[in-house]
Amino acid sequence: MLRRHTVVPDPTLRAGRLALLTTCAAHLGFQSMVTSVVYPTLFEGPTMGIAERQAEHARRIAPVALTLYASGLGAAAWAAYGSVRSPDRGGLTATVVACLTTVAVPALTAGVVPLHMGIAQEQVTRPRIQTLLASDRIRTGLAAIGVAAAAQSLSS
């Protein structure tokens, strides 16, 4: 009788992918809240006082965003390490996509920091605000792609 060799999943790979899924999901929740609640409250209505509101927003949100981005980058590094280390190539593409979106979101955010700073310095223009809102929607979309890819990588 031939025995079938069962493949035991690599615990480092699985744990890294689970950490990636967890941080991607947390980031999607955060980004969705910013897109649907914070930015509309911040930017709709009169522009009077928007510089102060923007400066206060940046001061309050920075620690949360930095914590989420740092944990997401750490989870992406962990998942990438597990993928490189493991001979199992199932879910590799999904892991790469999840890692790339996790890295892209903070990079995009860093790119719009001058917009935030300009608004906080009373350089308020409708195109500046529209660009910031568009970049925020892109970040939310990337976060959603990251969650889907991370879930796919974990299920592979």
Rosetta blueprint (number, residue, H / E / L):
1 M L
2 L L
3 R L
4 R L
5 H L
6 T L
7 V L
8 V L
9 P L
10 D L
11 P H
12 T H
13 L H
14 R H
15 A H
16 G H
17 R H
18 L H
19 A H
20 L H
21 L H
22 T H
23 T H
24 C H
25 A H
26 A H
27 H H
28 L H
29 G H
30 F H
31 Q H
32 S H
33 M H
34 V H
35 T H
36 S H
37 V H
38 V H
39 Y H
40 P H
41 T H
42 L H
43 F H
44 E L
45 G L
46 P L
47 T L
48 M L
49 G L
50 I H
51 A H
52 E H
53 R H
54 Q H
55 A H
56 E H
57 H H
58 A H
59 R H
60 R H
61 I H
62 A H
63 P H
64 V H
65 A H
66 L H
67 T H
68 L H
69 Y H
70 A H
71 S H
72 G H
73 L H
74 G H
75 A H
76 A H
77 A H
78 W H
79 A H
80 A H
81 Y H
82 G H
83 S H
84 V H
85 R H
86 S L
87 P L
88 D L
89 R L
90 G L
91 G L
92 L H
93 T H
94 A H
95 T H
96 V H
97 V H
98 A H
99 C H
100 L H
101 T H
102 T H
103 V H
104 A H
105 V H
106 P H
107 A H
108 L H
109 T H
110 A H
111 G H
112 V H
113 V H
114 P H
115 L H
116 H H
117 M H
118 G H
119 I H
120 A H
121 Q L
122 E L
123 Q L
124 V L
125 T L
126 R H
127 P H
128 R H
129 I H
130 Q H
131 T H
132 L H
133 L H
134 A H
135 S H
136 D H
137 R H
138 I H
139 R H
140 T H
141 G H
142 L H
143 A H
144 A H
145 I H
146 G H
147 V H
148 A H
149 A H
150 A H
151 A H
152 Q H
153 S H
154 L H
155 S H
156 S L
